[in-house]
Amino acid sequence: MRIFIGILLLLLSIYLGYILSSKYRKRLSFFNSFYEFNNTVSNEVYFSQSTILQMLKNQEKEDDFIQNVKEYLQNKKLKFELKYLSNDDLEFFNNYLKKVGGSDKKTQEKFLENANVQIEKKLNAARDEEKKYRLLYIKLGFLVGLIALIICL
Amino acid sequence: MNLSFLPLNIRQALSNLNLEDVYEIRLRKGFAIKILYNGNFLYLVNNGVSKLREQAIICDDYAIDEIINIVTEHSLYAFNEQICKGYLRADNGIRIGLGGECVVDNDKIITIKNFSSLNIRIPHQVKGCAKKIINSIIVDNNVLNTLIISPPLFGKTTILKDVACFLNELNIGTIMIIDERGEFESIKGENIDFIRYLDKCKAFNLGIRALAPRVIITDELLGGEDWKCIDSAVNSGVKIIASCHAKNIKELKLKNGFKDKLFDRYVLLRDCNFNNQQIDVYNEDFIKL
């Protein structure tokens, strides 16, 4: 019975470690969507010149990023708090939303190009962090679980 | 009439009015909103219109940007061609004139930014308003080259629309409408072809070759190039019905590029009251008929 409880605690703490690292996964997913979105807008501005709303209508996925963009364009506020983003990330996202689509083709091209570099940087940082902290939290969870198992035994 | 692009407070105020009588809504950042209602400029107030400025709804700093964002679907880049021409097209042929800072490069407008005022023009179709002039411009089933003249807001476009409907019903042949700003969107007919959103001169060349019209209807002749297009179209045997801003014949003759004998009829609108509009018709020698 003790062994069973110990193993259960071990698995639970590994799972908890995984849950605690979800912030980093969400951040990575957010910047992945952001990067994709920026590239799609760039293509629209360069080529077909369809509007951002049309583009959003054609979007199949409805993740945090897309929902917030839609809400911001309609009501000038974010749909929900993005707790997994730093203040710096949020400021960058807000500034981006204020400027995207808000000027002529040439200015937009420059803006989107510049934004692309910054989003890519943030995406890479988010990817590195996610990799680092996911493993760290799982390992920590394992260690805590192991201690619990030893105590149980 | 779809006015969903307007901020809620303006829409609510307009809901108390008969939109058929609203011709223009003028917004200027920080100032009271005015509307052209039944031929008079009045202040827009919460329950309709008023002559008193005190009760007027003030156009706040965000209203203009909000309207532009909604009309352009948050994508000014996709509408820059229109913006450079000084207007935006909304649904139902509504035209939004833009005031702001022009960005110019090599004498060419690249864009307009920091919008400070809007002139929202609501299109109207007044059935039968061209009745008074139709017998003067169609003689023995022949359409005469006609120029409709008046200052802005006297209803030139509305009359042109009605002329198009009359000609369509008369079945006199193909009518081509050059609709640079989408103001004729409400007009439809089995004899009517459209060239839309294209510069007038290019539209003349394209339309005459591609659609072989018998009559061309076009709005607002402006610079010398426009008159040249008319001249060459008239010489190719097409009949023209056009409009032009001028207060009277004297002002018309001073227009850059205007040529005598280009038109057979000149129709001068003297007021904007369609119920009993004062209209003078002149022949090619400017003799009042």
Boltz contact constraints between the chains, C-beta under 6 A:
constraints:
  - contact:
      token1: [A, 45]
      token2: [B, 77]
      max_distance: 6.0
  - contact:
      token1: [A, 49]
      token2: [B, 78]
      max_distance: 6.0
  - contact:
      token1: [A, 51]
      token2: [B, 73]
      max_distance: 6.0
  - contact:
      token1: [A, 51]
      token2: [B, 75]
      max_distance: 6.0
  - contact:
      token1: [A, 51]
      token2: [B, 78]
      max_distance: 6.0
  - contact:
      token1: [A, 52]
      token2: [B, 74]
      max_distance: 6.0
  - contact:
      token1: [A, 52]
      token2: [B, 75]
      max_distance: 6.0
  - contact:
      token1: [A, 53]
      token2: [B, 73]
      max_distance: 6.0
  - contact:
      token1: [A, 73]
      token2: [B, 74]
      max_distance: 6.0
  - contact:
      token1: [A, 101]
      token2: [B, 74]
      max_distance: 6.0
  - contact:
      token1: [A, 101]
      token2: [B, 75]
      max_distance: 6.0
  - contact:
      token1: [A, 102]
      token2: [B, 76]
      max_distance: 6.0
  - contact:
      token1: [A, 103]
      token2: [B, 76]
      max_distance: 6.0
  - contact:
      token1: [A, 104]
      token2: [B, 77]
      max_distance: 6.0
  - contact:
      token1: [A, 104]
      token2: [B, 80]
      max_distance: 6.0
  - contact:
      token1: [A, 104]
      token2: [B, 111]
      max_distance: 6.0
  - contact:
      token1: [A, 105]
      token2: [B, 77]
      max_distance: 6.0
  - contact:
      token1: [A, 105]
      token2: [B, 80]
      max_distance: 6.0
  - contact:
      token1: [A, 108]
      token2: [B, 77]
      max_distance: 6.0
